Amino acid sequence: MTHDAALSPDAPRRLTRPDGATIAYHATPGKGPGVVFIHGFMSDMTGGKALHLEAWARRTGRAFVRFDQRGHGQSDGRFEDGTIGAWADDLIQVLDHVTEGPQVLVGSSMGGWLTLLAARARPGRVAALVGIAAAPDFTEELMWSVFDDAARATLERDGVLRVPSEYGDEPYPITKRLIDEGRDHLLLGGPIPIRCPARLIQGMRDESVPWQTAQRILERLDSDDVEATFIKSGDHRLSEPHDLARLERTVEGVMRDLEGHA
């Protein structure tokens, strides 16, 4: 596993995966527990939540990492080749080779699913979780289960379905491989064997992830230290200034709790 130094202060560093492809990341040095931000589906590490937390980490001297999953942003690979297992492995590679000591994972949307998978795989490294509109099982519950017969037939025939983006961006390419492989990582059907503290932030006007998903995560986590905050007027992105301030308060609260029990 190798790291390439950034060419300029604004250029990302690169972590080389075992297959030779690279993961682009930015790491801010500081005290632990560190914070790792995990972006969502068809997003990247330059979003408002990631940059807000990075600025907070610099201001408070906290270690912080943000990165692009394969096929996203500045990392290698094609988006269409990505799967939930591959993206979870990217997070685990970052945990193993970019960070040191206990980490708080902050995951947005699909990133919230990946944080749960990483916490299950690396329980000794993950000190706490913060989910923002966390979307475990979305490939099955929010895609396959709601696709009509024509959409399913297109997937079966072509291996890919292009779904319009609600944000006016290019259509999302949804592959049959993404759906099929996602079934290996479903979590909401039973107990989730994660015992670290978890904080869930969920907008009730989220048109991408039903607010009930946060309630289901809360109920299924083995941890007793789980809190959910429901924002009546909140949308999926939760990126307005007051949303970012709430996220910062939530992460700071987790840090106080962790350091109080250290």
N, C-alpha and C positions, 0 to 999 in steps of 0.2 A: 504494500500500500504506500503510495507516494503522494507528496504534496508539491505543487508548483507554486512558487511565490507569485504574488500579484505583481503585474508589470507597472502599475501605477496605484496611487491610493484608492482610486475609484474602481479599479479592475478587481474582479473576484479572484480568490485563490482557487486551486483545483485539486480535488481529491481523486486519485485514480482508483477506480473499482477493480476487483479481481479480473473482470473481462477486458480491462484496458480502457474502457470509456471513463470520462471524467464527470465529476459532480462539481459544479460551481458553487462557491460559498463565500460568505464574509464572516469573519470571526473577530469579535471585540474582546480583548483580554480584560480580566477582572476577577473579582472574588466569586467564590461559589456559595451555594449551589448556582450553577449556570442556568441559562435559559436558552432553549432551542425553539425557534419558530418554524412551523411546518405549514406551508401554503396549501391552497385547495386545488381542485380539479381545474385544469386549463388556466391556472393563475401562475404566479411566480413570486420570488423573494423581494420584489420591489414594491409590493403593495403597501397601503397606508398603515396597516396594523404592524407589519414587520418593521417598517422604518420608524414608526412611533416607539416600538419597544426597543429598537436599537438605540435611539436617542435617549430613552430612559436609562438603558443599561450604561451608556457612556456617562450620563449625568450622575449616576449612583455608584459607578465603579463595579458593575456586575458583569460577569462573563456572559457573552451572548453570541449565538450563531444563527444565521439565516442561510438557507441554501435553496437551490433549484433542483427539484426531482428530475430524473431522466426524462427527456422529451419536453421539458418545460424551460422557459427562460434561456439561460446561458449554458445549461448542462447539455452534454452530448445526448444523442438519440432522437428518434422520431416519437412524437406523442402517441401515434397509432400503435406503436410497439409496446407501450406501457401497460402494466397490470397492477392491481392492488398489491400483490406479493412483491413485485419488482420495486414499486415505490416505497413499500414498507422496508424493504432491504436497503434502499438508499438512506432512509432515516437511521437504520441500525448501523450502516457503515459510518455515517457521520457521528453517531454516538460513540462508536468504538474507536474511531481514528482521528476525530477532530476535537472532541471534548474530553475533559478529565473530571472524575469525581461525579457526585450526584447532579442530576439535571432535572429542571422543570420543563416539561414539553408543552408548548402552546400550539394547538392545532386548530386551523380554520377549515370548517366544512369537511372535505375529504381528509384534510390534515388531522382532523379529530379522530377519524377511523384509524389512520396510521399511528397516531400516538398510542391508541389502545393496543394495537398489535405490537408496537415496540415495547411498551410497558410489560406486556405479557412475556415477550422474548428476553427482556433485559431487566428483570425486577430489581436487581441490585444496583442498577444505574439510574433508574427513574424515581426521583424523589416525590414528584407530584405531577398532575395533569391539569391543564386548563383547556377546555373545549369551547370554541366559538362556533355556534351552529354546527356542532359535530355531527357527522353524517355516516356513522357505521352502516354497512349493508346497503348503501345507496344504489349499488349496481343492480341489486335484486329488487329492492322495495320501491325505488324511485325511478328505475329505468325499466327493467324487464317486466315487472308486474303491471306497469301502466302502459306499456307499448300495446298498440292494437295489432290485430292479425296481420295487417299489411306491413307494419314496421317489423314485426317478428319475421315475416317472410323475407323481407329485404335483408335482414341480418343473416338469416340462414343461407340465402342465395349468394349475397355479395361479401359477407363477412364484415361489413361495416354499414352503419346507418348514420346519416348526417342530420343532427338535431339542431334546430334553430336556437341561438343563444338569446336568453331573455335580456341581455345587456347590449344587444345590437352588434356584437362582435361576429366574427366568422362562425359558421355552424360548427358544432362539436362533432368530431368523428367518434362515434361509439362503436367499438369493435365487438364481434362475437367473442373473441378471446378475452376481452375485458370482463364481459358478463360471465363467461364460463369459469374463468380463473377466480373471479370474485367470490364464487360459491365456496372456495376453499378457505375463506377468511371471514365468513359470516359470524357475528357475535351476539346478535340480539335474541337468538332463539333459546338462550339458557343463561346460567350464571357466567359472569365474566371474571376470571380468576385474577383480579388486580386488587391489591390491598393498600395502595398508596392514596394519599388525599387527592381528590378531584374536584374541580370547580367547573361548572357548565354555565355558559352564557347563551341565551337563546331568545331571538326575537319572535314574537307571537304573530307578526305579519310577514313572516318568512315564507316566500312563495316557492322556495326550493327544497327546504327541509322542514317537515311538520314540527311544530313545537313539541308535540308529544314524544318525539324521538329523545329529547333530553330527559324527559320523565322516565322513559324506558331504560336509558343508560343508567340513570340514578338507581333504579330498582334492581338492575342486574349486576352492577358492580359488587364484588365481595367486600370492598372497603366500606366501613361505617362512616368515614369522613368524606362525605360527598354532599355538595351543595349546588343547587341550581338557581340561577337568577333568570327570571322571565321578564322580558321587556315588552310591554303591551304594544308599543308603537314601533318596535324594532323590526327591521327587514333582515335579509340574509347577510348582507355584507357587514353590517354593524361597524361602519367606518367613519361615521360622523364624529366631529370633535368630542361630543359628550360620550359617544360609544368608546372612543379611544381612551378617554379619561377613566371610564369605568373599567376597561381592560387593565389599564395601568394599576388602578386601585386593587383589582382582583389579584394580579400577580404580586403586588407588594404585600397583600394580606397573606398569600401563600408563603412568601418568604419569611414574614414575621412568625407564622406558625411553625415553619420548619426550624428556624433558628431558635425559637423558644423551646423546642423539644430536643435540640441538639445536646 
